[in-house]
Amino acid sequence: MTATVPDALPDAGAVLRRCKDAVTPALAAAVSRLDPASREQTAFHLGWTELDGSPCPTGGGKAVRPALAVLSAESAGADVATALPGAVAVELVHNFSLLHDDLIDGDSERRHRPTVWAQWGTAAAILSGDALLALALEVLLEAPSPHGPRAAMQLAATVRELVRGQVEDVAFEQRSDVGVEECLTMAAGKTGSLLATSAAMGAVLSGAPPALTAALHTFGAEVGAAFQLVDDLLGIWGDPAVTGKPVLSDLRSRKKSLPVTYAVHHGGADGRELAGWLAGTGEAGEAELRRAAALVESGGGRDWAAAEARRRMALAEKALAGAELPERPLAELVALGRYLTDREF
C-alpha cells in the first residue's frame, strides 16, 4: 500500500517549532559537555546567547535537520525520544560545517551576527567545529537504540561526502571549465548528503525496514538538491532583508553557482560574455553586477534552476508516495520540503 500526499498540508512553521522544542533540551545537554571556550562560542553561534553571554531573544535558527530526523522516526512509527540522539547529531554536524564554511568563505557575519572566526579567531572556529563533529558521533554511539552504531557509521560517511562537496566547491573557484553536472554532484555532497541522512536518521535508529529508510533518504537528497538550486537563485535575486546577504551577493564573489554555470554552458553569446566576466578579477561595480545577473537570466540560468528545483521536489514527494508512511508524518515531511523550496526569489 502506498501513501497519498494530502491536499491540505500542515503549517511548516508549526512543525519546525514542535520539533525544535523537543530537540533543544537534548542539544543543550550535549553542548554543555564542551570545554568552556567551545561551549561559549557554540552557544553564540547557535543563537542562544549574545556576546556577553546573556540569552538571545531570537533563540537561534529553524533547526530543519533535527526536524527531519524527528519526522523520520515518526514515519517509522517510533516516538520523538528515539529520534533525539540522531536529531542532536545531525544538528551538531551541520553547525560543524557552518563554523568551517564561514572561515573558508571569509564570511564575517551569519544571520546579522559576527561569525565565530571573526569574533574569536580562526583557531577558535576550527577547534569548536572539530569539537561539534566529535560530539555528534559520541551522542549517536551513546544512543539507547541498538541501531546507534549503524546510525553513527551513516553519519560518518555523510561527513565524508559533505567534505567532498566542500573540497570541490573550493576547487571550482580556481577553474573556468566547471560543468552543470559537476555542480550538481558538488551540491549533492555539500548540501544534499546531510539533508538525506537527517531524513533517514530517525528511521535508522528505529530499526525501520530498509525500503522505508531508503525512501526517506531519497526524499532528503532530492529536497537538498531543490534547496540548493533555490539558494543559488536567492544568492543572485534574493531580497537582502530575507537572505541577510547583500543584493547580487553570489555574483560579487563571481561564484560559479548552478544558474550561473547553466547560463555559461547553454546561454550562447550571453553565456560566453558571462564566462568572460567570471574570469575577471577585482571588485565589480553595481552596473557590472546587474549586467552579469541579466546575462544569467537571458542565458536561461534562472528559468532552468527554478524548473529543476520544482522537478527535484516532485521526485522527493514521489519517493514518499512510494512508501508506507503514516498520514501525519507524510504530510509534515511534504510541508517541510515545500517550505524549504518554495522561497521567493
Summary of the structure (lengths in Angstrom):
residues: 345
radius of gyration: 20.1
end to end distance: 37.8
largest distance: 59.7
contacts: 1235
relative contact order: 0.13
helix: 72%
strand: 2%
